[in-house]
């Protein structure tokens, strides 16, 4: 069965999501202010940013975090689920050139009409456009996490892991930031462990059971007993 993340619900997808929610934890065991987190990231080799593809609030927080890192001089490299491996060459040329973002969008859309830079309401497409524009502004190289359209789910995570390992080898002097759907990180996907590289892991939107936990009144970041850090601001959103 092909795994299409946002458009085809299935028992396989439900089980995959549930396995992440179970692994993410049930309580909060630590807090960290934003400046301390920036310092921690700056001294990391690999940072995982769990994505929730529709959450505009999460995406604003992620861009603010990346902006803070660049402001303090941290050199970054991106590995993005939003870009297909077939489009890496086009993206690299766009990063180095003067064409408009619309040129890149058209090129990617021509090959694959499902391009995340032009997606419909299933995805926060403006965020992915902002992310590649941010990379060009700050001279951040981009690697793709996997091919598009997607492979079957049973093949995706191991292939992603190899792409992350390759990026870490290619940019040993940069903090490698992986932006990927949060459900891949733990549980059935177990992407963080598969790479064998560890790294600081920041979840996207807290699952309902975790969001219902008692949360300290702390700005910045909270850590669940599943080992993931979270933007503290998102707990109120998740509780609705």
C-alpha positions as CSV (number, residue, x, y, z in Angstrom):
1,X,0.0,0.0,0.0
2,X,1.3,3.4,-0.8
3,X,1.5,5.8,2.1
4,X,0.0,9.2,1.2
5,X,0.3,11.3,4.4
6,X,-2.5,13.7,4.2
7,X,-5.1,12.5,1.8
8,X,-5.8,8.8,2.3
9,X,-6.6,7.7,5.8
10,X,-6.0,4.0,6.5
11,X,-5.5,1.5,9.3
12,X,-1.8,1.6,8.5
13,X,-1.7,5.4,8.9
14,X,-3.7,5.3,12.1
15,X,-1.4,2.7,13.7
16,X,1.7,4.7,12.6
17,X,0.4,7.9,14.2
18,X,-0.7,6.0,17.4
19,X,2.7,4.5,17.8
20,X,4.3,8.0,17.8
21,X,1.7,9.3,20.3
22,X,2.5,6.4,22.6
23,X,6.3,6.9,22.4
24,X,6.1,10.7,22.8
25,X,5.3,10.3,26.5
26,X,2.6,11.1,29.1
27,X,4.2,13.8,31.3
28,X,6.6,16.7,31.4
29,X,9.9,16.1,33.2
30,X,12.0,19.2,32.3
31,X,11.8,22.8,31.1
32,X,14.3,25.1,29.3
33,X,14.2,28.8,28.4
34,X,14.6,29.7,24.8
35,X,18.1,31.3,25.1
36,X,19.4,28.1,26.7
37,X,17.8,26.0,23.9
38,X,19.5,28.2,21.3
39,X,22.9,27.5,22.9
40,X,22.2,23.8,23.1
41,X,21.3,23.6,19.4
42,X,24.3,25.7,18.4
43,X,26.5,23.0,20.1
44,X,24.6,20.0,18.5
45,X,25.5,18.2,15.3
46,X,22.0,17.2,14.5
47,X,18.6,18.8,15.3
48,X,15.2,17.2,14.5
49,X,12.3,19.6,14.0
50,X,9.1,17.5,14.1
51,X,6.6,19.0,11.7
52,X,2.8,19.1,11.9
53,X,2.1,20.0,8.3
54,X,-1.0,22.2,8.9
55,X,0.1,24.0,12.1
56,X,0.8,27.6,11.2
57,X,1.6,28.4,14.9
58,X,4.2,25.7,15.0
59,X,5.7,26.9,11.8
60,X,6.0,30.5,13.1
61,X,7.8,29.2,16.2
62,X,10.1,27.1,14.1
63,X,11.0,30.0,11.8
64,X,11.6,32.2,14.9
65,X,13.9,29.5,16.3
66,X,15.9,29.3,13.1
67,X,16.1,33.0,12.9
68,X,17.5,33.2,16.4
69,X,20.1,30.6,15.5
70,X,21.3,32.5,12.5
71,X,21.3,35.8,14.4
72,X,23.8,34.3,16.8
73,X,26.0,33.0,14.0
74,X,25.1,29.3,14.0
75,X,25.8,27.8,10.6
76,X,23.0,25.5,9.5
77,X,22.2,22.9,6.8
78,X,18.6,21.8,6.1
79,X,17.3,18.3,5.3
80,X,13.7,18.8,4.3
81,X,10.8,16.4,3.7
82,X,9.2,19.2,1.7
83,X,11.7,18.8,-1.2
84,X,12.0,15.7,-3.3
85,X,15.4,14.2,-4.1
86,X,14.6,14.6,-7.8
87,X,14.5,18.3,-7.3
88,X,17.7,18.8,-5.3
89,X,19.6,20.1,-8.3
90,X,16.9,22.7,-9.1
91,X,16.8,23.8,-5.5
92,X,20.6,24.1,-5.3
93,X,20.7,26.2,-8.5
94,X,17.9,28.4,-7.2
95,X,19.7,28.9,-3.9
96,X,22.8,30.1,-5.8
97,X,21.0,32.2,-8.4
98,X,18.8,35.2,-8.8
99,X,15.5,33.7,-10.2
100,X,12.4,34.4,-8.3
101,X,10.7,31.9,-6.0
102,X,7.9,31.7,-8.5
103,X,10.4,30.2,-11.0
104,X,11.3,27.4,-8.5
105,X,7.7,26.8,-7.7
106,X,6.8,26.4,-11.4
107,X,9.7,24.1,-12.0
108,X,8.9,21.8,-9.1
109,X,5.2,21.9,-9.8
110,X,5.8,20.9,-13.5
111,X,7.5,17.7,-12.4
112,X,5.2,16.8,-9.5
113,X,1.9,18.6,-9.1
114,X,1.9,17.7,-5.4
115,X,4.8,20.0,-4.7
116,X,4.7,21.2,-1.1
117,X,5.6,24.7,-2.2
118,X,2.2,24.9,-3.9
119,X,0.1,22.4,-1.9
120,X,-3.6,23.0,-1.2
121,X,-5.3,23.3,2.3
122,X,-3.8,19.9,3.4
123,X,-0.5,21.6,4.0
124,X,0.8,25.0,5.1
125,X,2.5,25.7,1.8
126,X,3.5,29.3,2.7
127,X,5.7,27.9,5.5
128,X,7.6,25.6,3.1
129,X,8.1,28.6,0.7
130,X,9.3,30.7,3.6
131,X,11.7,27.9,4.7
132,X,13.4,27.7,1.3
133,X,13.5,31.5,1.0
134,X,15.0,31.7,4.5
135,X,17.7,29.2,3.4
136,X,18.6,31.4,0.4
137,X,18.7,34.5,2.5
138,X,21.0,32.9,5.0
139,X,23.1,30.8,2.6
140,X,21.9,27.5,4.0
141,X,22.3,24.4,1.9
142,X,19.3,22.1,1.4
143,X,19.2,18.4,1.0
144,X,16.0,16.5,0.3
145,X,14.8,13.8,2.7
146,X,13.2,11.4,0.2
147,X,11.9,11.0,-3.3
148,X,8.5,12.4,-4.3
149,X,5.9,11.0,-4.9
150,X,6.4,8.9,-1.8
151,X,7.5,5.3,-1.5
152,X,5.4,2.8,0.4
153,X,5.5,3.4,4.2
154,X,7.5,0.3,4.9
155,X,10.4,1.7,2.9
156,X,10.4,5.4,3.8
157,X,12.0,5.7,7.2
158,X,15.1,3.6,6.4
159,X,15.6,5.6,3.2
160,X,15.2,8.9,5.2
161,X,17.8,7.7,7.7
162,X,20.4,7.2,5.0
163,X,19.7,10.6,3.6
164,X,20.2,12.2,7.1
165,X,23.5,10.2,7.6
166,X,24.7,11.5,4.2
167,X,23.9,15.1,5.1
168,X,25.8,14.8,8.4
169,X,28.8,13.5,6.4
170,X,28.5,16.3,3.8
171,X,28.3,19.2,6.3
172,X,30.4,18.3,9.3
173,X,30.9,22.0,10.1
174,X,27.2,22.8,10.3
175,X,24.3,22.0,12.5
176,X,22.1,19.8,10.4
177,X,18.4,20.6,10.9
178,X,16.0,17.9,9.8
179,X,12.4,19.1,9.2
180,X,10.1,16.0,9.0
181,X,6.6,15.0,10.0
182,X,6.8,14.3,13.8
183,X,5.3,10.8,13.6
184,X,8.4,9.6,11.8
185,X,10.6,10.5,14.8
186,X,9.6,7.8,17.3
187,X,7.4,4.8,17.4
188,X,7.0,2.7,14.2
189,X,9.1,5.0,12.1
190,X,11.8,5.4,14.8
191,X,13.8,7.7,12.5
192,X,16.0,9.2,15.2
193,X,17.3,5.8,16.3
194,X,17.6,4.5,12.8
195,X,20.2,7.1,11.9
196,X,22.4,6.1,14.7
197,X,23.3,9.8,15.2
198,X,21.1,10.8,18.0
199,X,20.6,14.6,18.2
200,X,18.3,17.1,19.9
201,X,14.7,16.3,19.0
202,X,11.9,18.9,19.1
203,X,8.4,17.6,18.6
204,X,5.7,19.4,16.6
205,X,2.2,19.4,18.1
206,X,1.9,17.5,21.4
207,X,-0.5,14.5,21.1
208,X,-3.7,14.8,23.1
209,X,-2.7,12.6,26.0
210,X,0.6,14.5,26.5
211,X,-1.1,17.9,26.0
212,X,-3.6,17.0,28.8
213,X,-0.7,16.5,31.3
214,X,0.1,19.0,34.0
215,X,2.4,21.6,32.4
216,X,4.6,24.0,34.3
217,X,4.2,27.6,33.6
218,X,7.4,28.0,31.7
219,X,8.3,29.9,28.6
220,X,10.5,28.3,26.0
221,X,10.6,24.6,25.8
222,X,9.3,21.6,27.7
223,X,10.5,18.0,27.6
224,X,8.3,15.0,27.8
225,X,9.2,11.7,29.4
226,X,9.5,10.2,25.9
227,X,12.6,12.3,25.4
228,X,11.2,15.0,23.1
229,X,11.4,18.7,23.6
230,X,8.3,20.8,22.7
231,X,7.5,24.5,22.2
232,X,5.8,25.3,25.4
233,X,3.3,27.7,23.6
234,X,1.8,24.8,21.7
235,X,0.4,23.0,24.8
236,X,-2.5,25.5,25.1
237,X,-3.2,25.0,21.4
238,X,-3.3,21.2,21.7
239,X,-5.7,21.3,24.6
240,X,-7.9,23.5,22.6
